[in-house]
């Protein structure tokens, strides 16, 4: 298996969540709208795994993809038993994606997002400086406007908080919860509240 690392011109398409059966199958969490087109026999994926993993820097090749009770399941070449499958659990799968290829819905390369202005209610509040990928979700790392040059705000890259990515306009629209981009006012403690009540 060839040595490889995810690059900025690759797209994350799935995560291996658990071994299935005894013949090397793995259940998938999908990050693609076209799993049947992505997971065709012969498709090669770069693995994102911890540095200590024996799979670090390697790729896997699809042998078979199927649906079992509505769950997507994949078999890889050279993974023939449950022990082999268990060694890949929690790995994130990346695939080469040509910039000219049709984009998937709600899927962007990291380099397309880095540098975009972050806009809330028509006001630019920061700029995306990188994208961090985690099994549960991705995070946009935002450098806030007019603040500490080393400050970073971690914005969950989910539809509820980042409803729009406008590459043409060079911005992402955010609707963050209170406190994400600013300090929440401190609530008075019990003694302060009691003093205020006494003064009244």
C-alpha positions as CSV (number, residue, x, y, z in Angstrom):
1,X,0.0,0.0,0.0
2,X,1.4,3.4,-1.0
3,X,2.5,6.0,1.4
4,X,0.1,9.0,1.5
5,X,-1.2,11.9,3.6
6,X,-4.4,13.9,3.1
7,X,-3.7,17.0,1.0
8,X,-5.6,20.2,0.4
9,X,-6.9,18.9,-3.0
10,X,-8.6,15.9,-1.4
11,X,-12.1,15.6,-0.2
12,X,-13.2,13.8,3.0
13,X,-15.9,11.2,2.1
14,X,-16.3,8.9,5.0
15,X,-15.3,7.5,8.4
16,X,-15.0,3.8,9.3
17,X,-17.1,3.4,12.4
18,X,-17.1,-0.3,13.3
19,X,-16.1,-3.7,12.0
20,X,-19.0,-5.8,10.6
21,X,-19.0,-9.5,10.5
22,X,-15.9,-11.7,10.3
23,X,-14.7,-11.2,6.7
24,X,-13.2,-7.7,7.0
25,X,-16.2,-5.5,6.4
26,X,-16.5,-2.1,7.9
27,X,-19.6,0.1,8.5
28,X,-19.3,3.6,7.1
29,X,-20.4,7.1,8.2
30,X,-20.8,8.9,4.9
31,X,-19.7,12.4,4.1
32,X,-20.6,12.2,0.4
33,X,-23.9,12.5,-1.5
34,X,-22.8,9.8,-4.0
35,X,-21.5,6.8,-2.0
36,X,-22.3,4.3,-4.8
37,X,-20.2,6.5,-7.2
38,X,-17.4,7.1,-4.7
39,X,-16.9,3.6,-3.3
40,X,-16.6,1.7,-6.5
41,X,-14.2,-1.3,-6.7
42,X,-10.6,0.0,-7.2
43,X,-11.3,3.4,-5.6
44,X,-8.3,4.4,-3.5
45,X,-8.6,6.4,-0.3
46,X,-6.0,8.2,1.8
47,X,-6.3,7.3,5.5
48,X,-6.4,9.9,8.2
49,X,-5.4,8.1,11.4
50,X,-3.3,8.9,14.5
51,X,0.5,8.9,13.9
52,X,0.8,5.9,16.2
53,X,-1.5,3.8,14.0
54,X,0.1,1.1,11.7
55,X,-2.1,2.6,9.0
56,X,-0.5,6.1,9.2
57,X,0.6,7.3,5.8
58,X,-1.1,4.5,3.9
59,X,-4.0,4.1,1.5
60,X,-6.7,1.5,1.1
61,X,-8.4,0.2,-2.0
62,X,-12.1,-0.7,-2.2
63,X,-12.8,-4.3,-3.0
64,X,-16.6,-4.2,-2.6
65,X,-19.3,-1.7,-1.4
66,X,-22.8,-2.8,-0.4
67,X,-25.8,-1.8,1.7
68,X,-26.8,-4.0,4.6
69,X,-30.1,-3.1,6.3
70,X,-29.7,0.5,5.1
71,X,-26.2,0.7,6.5
72,X,-23.3,1.3,4.0
73,X,-20.6,-1.4,4.3
74,X,-17.2,-1.5,2.6
75,X,-14.6,-4.2,2.0
76,X,-11.0,-3.3,1.3
77,X,-8.3,-5.2,-0.5
78,X,-5.9,-7.1,1.9
79,X,-8.4,-6.7,4.8
80,X,-9.9,-10.2,5.1
81,X,-10.8,-10.7,8.7
82,X,-12.3,-8.9,11.7
83,X,-9.0,-8.1,13.3
84,X,-7.8,-6.3,10.2
85,X,-11.1,-4.4,10.1
86,X,-10.8,-3.4,13.8
87,X,-7.4,-1.9,13.1
88,X,-9.1,0.7,10.7
89,X,-12.0,1.7,13.0
90,X,-12.3,5.5,13.3
91,X,-10.1,6.2,10.3
92,X,-11.3,9.0,8.1
93,X,-11.3,8.4,4.3
94,X,-10.1,11.1,1.8
95,X,-10.2,10.9,-2.0
96,X,-8.5,12.8,-4.8
97,X,-10.8,15.4,-6.2
98,X,-10.0,17.6,-9.2
99,X,-10.8,21.2,-8.8
100,X,-12.6,21.1,-12.1
101,X,-14.9,18.2,-11.1
102,X,-18.5,18.9,-10.1
103,X,-18.6,19.9,-6.5
104,X,-20.7,18.0,-4.1
105,X,-23.4,19.7,-2.1
106,X,-22.0,21.3,1.1
107,X,-18.4,20.1,0.3
108,X,-15.4,22.3,0.0
109,X,-11.6,21.9,-0.1
110,X,-9.8,23.3,3.0
111,X,-7.9,25.8,0.7
112,X,-11.2,27.1,-0.6
113,X,-12.3,28.0,2.9
114,X,-9.1,29.4,4.3
115,X,-8.9,33.2,3.9
116,X,-12.7,33.7,3.6
117,X,-14.2,36.6,5.6
118,X,-16.6,35.5,8.4
119,X,-19.7,37.7,8.3
120,X,-22.4,37.9,11.0
121,X,-25.5,40.1,10.4
122,X,-23.7,42.0,7.6
123,X,-20.5,42.7,9.6
124,X,-17.2,41.0,9.1
125,X,-16.1,39.5,12.4
126,X,-13.1,37.6,11.4
127,X,-11.3,35.5,8.8
128,X,-10.9,31.7,8.4
129,X,-7.3,30.7,9.0
130,X,-7.6,26.9,8.9
131,X,-10.0,24.0,9.0
132,X,-9.6,21.3,11.7
133,X,-11.2,17.8,11.0
134,X,-12.6,15.7,13.8
135,X,-14.7,12.5,13.6
136,X,-17.8,14.2,15.0
137,X,-17.6,17.4,12.9
138,X,-15.2,19.9,11.3
139,X,-14.2,23.2,12.9
140,X,-13.5,26.5,11.1
141,X,-10.7,28.2,13.0
142,X,-11.4,31.9,12.8
143,X,-9.0,34.9,13.6
144,X,-11.3,37.6,15.0
145,X,-11.2,41.1,13.5
146,X,-9.5,43.8,15.5
147,X,-8.4,41.6,18.4
148,X,-5.4,39.6,19.6
149,X,-3.4,38.5,16.5
150,X,-3.0,35.1,18.1
151,X,-6.7,34.7,19.1
152,X,-8.6,31.9,17.5
153,X,-12.3,31.1,17.6
154,X,-13.5,27.5,17.0
155,X,-16.7,27.6,14.9
156,X,-18.5,24.3,14.4
157,X,-18.8,23.8,10.6
158,X,-22.5,22.8,10.7
159,X,-25.5,24.2,8.8
160,X,-27.1,25.7,11.9
161,X,-24.0,27.9,12.6
162,X,-22.6,28.3,9.1
163,X,-25.6,28.4,6.9
164,X,-23.9,29.8,3.8
165,X,-20.5,29.5,2.1
166,X,-20.2,32.0,-0.8
167,X,-16.9,31.4,-2.5
168,X,-17.6,34.0,-5.2
169,X,-18.0,36.7,-2.6
170,X,-15.1,35.4,-0.5
171,X,-17.1,34.9,2.7
172,X,-19.0,32.6,5.0
173,X,-22.1,33.6,6.8
174,X,-22.4,32.7,10.4
175,X,-25.2,32.7,12.9
176,X,-23.3,31.7,16.0
177,X,-24.8,31.2,19.5
178,X,-24.4,33.9,22.0
179,X,-20.9,34.0,23.5
180,X,-19.0,32.4,20.6
181,X,-17.6,35.7,19.3
182,X,-18.0,37.8,22.4
183,X,-17.9,37.6,26.1
184,X,-21.3,37.1,27.7
185,X,-22.1,39.6,30.4
186,X,-21.4,38.2,33.8
187,X,-24.5,37.3,35.8
188,X,-24.6,38.8,39.3
189,X,-23.9,36.4,42.1
190,X,-26.4,35.8,44.9
191,X,-24.9,38.3,47.3
192,X,-24.8,41.1,44.6
193,X,-28.4,40.3,43.6
194,X,-29.4,40.4,47.3
195,X,-27.7,43.8,47.8
196,X,-29.5,45.2,44.7
197,X,-32.8,44.0,46.1
198,X,-32.1,45.5,49.5
199,X,-31.3,48.9,47.9
200,X,-34.7,48.8,46.1
